[in-house]
């Protein structure tokens, strides 16, 4: 999906269409994690997140709203990791 997003961004850039990818980490409060993530698993994952908390749906929604807004006039072909800093190391 990331390669497809970058390819699509390159193809559509001449038409001033921006394409970006959003890759959320542990986002609690969603049906997926309510069904498939145990408390023990969530707690272990949270202990490994630099911000020491899970994300929530609003964390993702705010980022998507920014990317869809007029404030994102010069970002395309990017991947936004919404994971509390997991990839910093």
Buried (B, 14 or more C-beta within 10 A) or exposed (E): EEEEBBEBBEEBEEEEEBBBBBBBBBBBEBEEBEEEBEEEEBEEBBEEBEEEEBBEEEBBEEBBEEBEEEEBEEBBBBEBBBBBEBEEE
